[in-house]
């Protein structure tokens, strides 16, 4: 009577079991590598657009509330009274300072794996809808004289 590890046989069967396990392991590693290294194009395009908006547009308008409003930030008066609805989207690309854009873009890079799982179009749609919802919440919940900017609402929606 032979005593061994349950589920494993001896002799030639050991080689077959090892080849089988090795094949399964190689297939798993190939799948993970393919999944991990797929490109999250929409995420990196959003990061690039945010950084370019910060450098080009806001570099010319400045960081004062008037400069932020000129570059597309959001406040109650412009959206609800002046009907500038485009600000609900543009405010997701305006950032107040380097710390805010840094944290937002690192966060956006971390959640880029969601794009790989769901697809680029659904990722972008959720990003835009979340940004609009966050900006509408800001318009209705904050005091009417508050100027708001940043991609935090859109990123939290992802």
Buried (B, 14 or more C-beta within 10 A) or exposed (E): EEEEEEEEEEEEEEEEEEEEEEEEEEEEEEEEEEEEEEEBEBBBEBBEEBBEBBEEBBEEBEEEBEBBBBBBBBBBEBBEEEEBEEBBBBBBBBBBEEEBBEBBBEBBBEBBBBBBEEEBEEBBEBBBEBBBBBBBEBBEEBEEEEBBBBBBBBBEBB
